[in-house]
Amino acid sequence: MATIMPEGELLRRAVKWICEQYDGETVAPSARVIEEAAVRFNLGPLDQEALSRFFKEQSQGDCTPA
């Protein structure tokens, strides 16, 4: 049986996972890492695009909110 999650929860978990992979580095994650997160967290194409935009908009690619 599937668990019901609040809207956007999987996307938040994907961002957290990507940030943990980079552990404080100031480089933006590669497309490969974003794609891996999309597969790992079962994200659709729109969510994957949102992840890409999120990290492009961050200063220096870091994980702190802009």
C-alpha positions in Angstrom: 0.0 0.0 0.0 1.3 3.4 -1.0 1.9 6.1 1.6 0.2 9.5 1.0 2.7 12.4 1.1 2.1 16.1 1.1 2.5 17.7 -2.3 6.1 18.5 -3.0 7.5 16.2 -0.3 9.4 14.0 -2.8 10.9 17.1 -4.4 12.1 18.4 -1.0 13.6 15.0 -0.2 15.4 15.0 -3.6 16.9 18.5 -2.9 18.0 17.3 0.6 19.6 14.1 -0.9 21.4 16.1 -3.6 22.7 18.5 -1.0 24.0 15.6 1.2 25.8 14.2 -1.9 27.7 17.5 -2.3 28.3 18.1 1.4 29.0 21.8 1.3 30.7 22.0 -2.0 30.0 25.2 -4.0 29.6 23.6 -7.4 26.2 23.0 -9.0 25.2 19.3 -9.2 25.5 17.8 -12.6 22.6 16.7 -14.8 23.5 13.1 -14.0 23.1 13.7 -10.2 19.8 15.4 -10.8 18.6 12.6 -13.0 19.7 10.0 -10.4 17.7 12.0 -7.8 14.6 12.0 -10.1 14.8 8.2 -10.4 15.5 7.6 -6.8 12.6 9.7 -5.6 10.2 8.8 -8.5 9.9 12.4 -9.8 8.3 13.3 -13.1 9.8 15.4 -15.9 8.4 18.7 -14.4 9.8 18.0 -11.0 13.2 17.1 -12.6 13.1 20.4 -14.4 12.3 22.2 -11.1 15.3 20.6 -9.5 17.5 21.8 -12.3 16.1 25.3 -12.0 16.5 25.3 -8.2 20.2 24.6 -8.4 20.8 27.0 -11.3 19.2 29.8 -9.3 21.2 29.1 -6.2 24.3 31.3 -5.8 27.4 29.2 -6.6 25.1 26.1 -6.7 25.0 25.8 -3.0 22.1 24.2 -1.1 21.1 27.2 1.1 17.8 28.9 0.0 18.3 32.0 -2.0 
